[in-house]
Amino acid sequence: MEETLRDLELVMAAHREALAQMRAQQSPRRAAAPVVTSDPRALLMQALTQDIERVSGIEMTGMMTAKLNRVLSSVAPSELEAWVSTLRRLPPTHPEWLSLIEALTVHETFFHRDRAQLELLAKLLPELVADIAGAGRHKLRMWSAGCATGEEAYTLAILALLALRDAGHADDTTDGIVCHRPWSIDVLGTDISRLVLTQAKAAVYSTEGLSSFRDLPPMLQRFFPVMPRTRETGDIEIRGVVPAVRQHVRFEHFNLMSGAPPETGFDVVLCRNVLIYFTAEARFKAQLGLRRALRPGGILLLGPTDSLADADAYDLRWGPGAMAYVLKSTSHG
Ligand SMILES: C[S@@+](CC[C@H](N)C(=O)[O-])C[C@H]1O[C@@H](n2cnc3c(N)ncnc32)[C@H](O)[C@@H]1O
């Protein structure tokens, strides 16, 4: 009981912190108020920002609008109208749309981001693995939605390997952890940006500066051996994801505004630090897709400031400073 109360206090503290962060973000994130204007350029920009919100879900706050203006500063006023009207006729998957969205998105990420939440997931995984085995399955399926350069997807694969090893379904080897047959792990990483997906597939990361390894626990370093230096890398140290992890991870292009999820039946779905950039409507739409992607009993993990759109569909699990949502069997689809 005492432990439960302590956990509850920690969750409440995390919530207070998340709320404070959200409030701090609110003033710069406030949606740009539509300006009543007859200026043709301003009218064009208003139409464009509405289209961007529809296509990508990204909320065109004052800050984002300023970013858009910077991106378009090199487009001559005479070309802007033609470009905007062409863009409006193109499908969201067109390279022209993708490169515009690319310029507006934030791709900040690193391995083992949000330790508290990943520790909670690690605690829940044994039960999940037992459930999967009980259902006669031998595959752990996870989706990192909005994976950026892939660090989150590889982190998930490592946690899954550790859980299978601890359950006796995989062995530690000098090359990493190897699953016993017929067990396997399938982690899907998706993002709207094709550029970050290319980097994710390459699975190599620099250790320079505020790197992808900034919060990696020392015990996980073994999954990222230092790569041999080449003429291109010079003195920069590069670490690669070990093949025993990499083989379980694949990446695909996917826009969370597409409606239906890319696949269904996932045991775990993570969508962190993505929905904070979305409009309320887009957050709702994206979360509906995340729910459809989960199997009943599957776990949803959102970012620390994201609120759950359909709380009745889930059972809450909490750990120190983190929360996870387990899809009720009656709420699937
Ligand atoms: C800040 S990163 C978060 C990366 C990772 N989830 C994490 O928490 O470290 C946000 C990612 O969401 C992606 N994104 C933004 N809008 C998206 C959309 N409509 N569909 C899919 N991905 C989107 C961006 O391209 C970016 O790579």
The ligand as a MOL file (V3000), in Angstrom:
LIG
                    3D

  0  0  0     0  0            999 V3000
M  V30 BEGIN CTAB
M  V30 COUNTS 27 29 0 0 0
M  V30 BEGIN ATOM
M  V30 1 C 10.8040 15.3450 -31.9330 0
M  V30 2 S 10.7570 13.9730 -32.9920 0 CHG=1
M  V30 3 C 10.4150 12.6830 -31.8190 0
M  V30 4 C 11.2680 11.4600 -32.0330 0
M  V30 5 C 11.0450 10.3520 -30.9950 0
M  V30 6 N 9.6760 9.8880 -31.0200 0
M  V30 7 C 11.4410 10.7910 -29.6220 0
M  V30 8 O 10.5780 10.9970 -28.7680 0
M  V30 9 O 12.6460 10.9400 -29.3680 0 CHG=-1
M  V30 10 C 9.1920 14.1900 -33.8320 0
M  V30 11 C 9.0950 13.4030 -35.1190 0
M  V30 12 O 7.7230 13.3710 -35.5250 0
M  V30 13 C 7.6750 13.4040 -36.9310 0
M  V30 14 N 6.3460 13.8380 -37.4130 0
M  V30 15 C 5.8080 15.0810 -37.3780 0
M  V30 16 N 4.5980 15.0840 -37.9560 0
M  V30 17 C 4.3510 13.8040 -38.3420 0
M  V30 18 C 3.2590 13.1650 -38.9910 0
M  V30 19 N 2.1660 13.8430 -39.3750 0
M  V30 20 N 3.3430 11.8420 -39.2320 0
M  V30 21 C 4.4400 11.1400 -38.8680 0
M  V30 22 N 5.5070 11.6880 -38.2690 0
M  V30 23 C 5.4670 13.0060 -37.9840 0
M  V30 24 C 8.7880 14.3950 -37.2920 0
M  V30 25 O 9.2230 14.2470 -38.6280 0
M  V30 26 C 9.8660 14.0490 -36.2510 0
M  V30 27 O 10.8350 13.1970 -36.7630 0
M  V30 END ATOM
M  V30 BEGIN BOND
M  V30 1 1 1 2
M  V30 2 1 2 3
M  V30 3 1 2 10
M  V30 4 1 3 4
M  V30 5 1 4 5
M  V30 6 1 5 6
M  V30 7 1 5 7
M  V30 8 2 7 8
M  V30 9 1 7 9
M  V30 10 1 10 11
M  V30 11 1 11 12
M  V30 12 1 11 26
M  V30 13 1 12 13
M  V30 14 1 13 14
M  V30 15 1 13 24
M  V30 16 1 14 15
M  V30 17 1 14 23
M  V30 18 2 15 16
M  V30 19 1 16 17
M  V30 20 1 17 18
M  V30 21 2 17 23
M  V30 22 1 18 19
M  V30 23 2 18 20
M  V30 24 1 20 21
M  V30 25 2 21 22
M  V30 26 1 22 23
M  V30 27 1 24 25
M  V30 28 1 24 26
M  V30 29 1 26 27
M  V30 END BOND
M  V30 END CTAB
M  END
